[in-house]
Amino acid sequence: MTAVAGDLTSRNPRKITRMEQFFFWSLAVGLLAAATAVVTLRNPVTNAVCLVVALVFQAALFVTLEATFLAAVQVIVYAGAVMVLFLFVIMLLDVKAEARRPIPWPKVGAVLFGAAAVVAGVPKLVAAFPAAREPLRWSAQSTTFGAKELGSLLFTSYAPLFLATGVLLLVATIGVVVLCRRDPGS
């Protein structure tokens, strides 16, 4: 098995060892377990801790793929700044009352419907932008591989997908606020 063509920092394809595969799959299973805990546990504080664990697992996966810059950004931006935002929302909640509150099944159904719509729409989004079908590659004439080159790639060839990710994060934040909003009668 060789390294994936077009990975961000490897200049030469090389053999991937069994230990690297073991670490990659162990981290992937840990990430899935933490992400599942985020959506299945009832306590918002526990959910936030599980989300931080999932983000750290994801950063470790980036390290195994030799994308150390993305790993650092993952920890600084998401595990740092975005989690502070989520913790502010959690502080607005009455955690004990939230744990006793019944599951709002209509909202769960709406979220599942929205998730299905997103999953159905992703292939159409990818098909609309031909650059999205290609692996992320540095330009052949570039001699340096750093944040400047990554930024220019993200804001030119991959701009629509980068913006779609931003919209997804905005919708997720609005969803958190709507789900945490107290009813006027309570």
Helices and strands as residue ranges (DSSP letters): H 18-40, H 44-64, H 68-73, I 74-82, H 83-92, H 95-100, H 105-128, G 130-133, H 147-154, H 159-180
